[in-house]
Amino acid sequence: IGLGIAIPHARIAGVRSFVVAVGRHAGGLPFDSIDNKPVHIVVLIAGPQDAKKPYLELLAQISKRLKLEDVRQRILTAPSAQEVVDLLTQTA
């Protein structure tokens, strides 16, 4: 989606609940991004095939949070996985 962010995502038969993984790379990784810039934060999302609405809501929430420069910078410097989760799940 640009801004140093990639969010590969899919709804998959056999997946029973949402799975989210976050990776970060300070130097950036080559990725076929919309702005042709390296990706520093990757959020992988897999969801159940029949959970269209919750899937779209989760994708929208994560995208909205990652569009905030402050959130991206804090994710890159977060000292723990829990802090990254907290940054992505805050609603304000």
Secondary structure as UniProt FT lines:
FT   TURN            3..4
FT   STRAND          5..6
FT   STRAND          9..12
FT   TURN            13..14
FT   STRAND          19..29
FT   TURN            34..35
FT   STRAND          39..48
FT   TURN            49..50
FT   HELIX           52..66
FT   HELIX           69..77
FT   HELIX           81..89
//
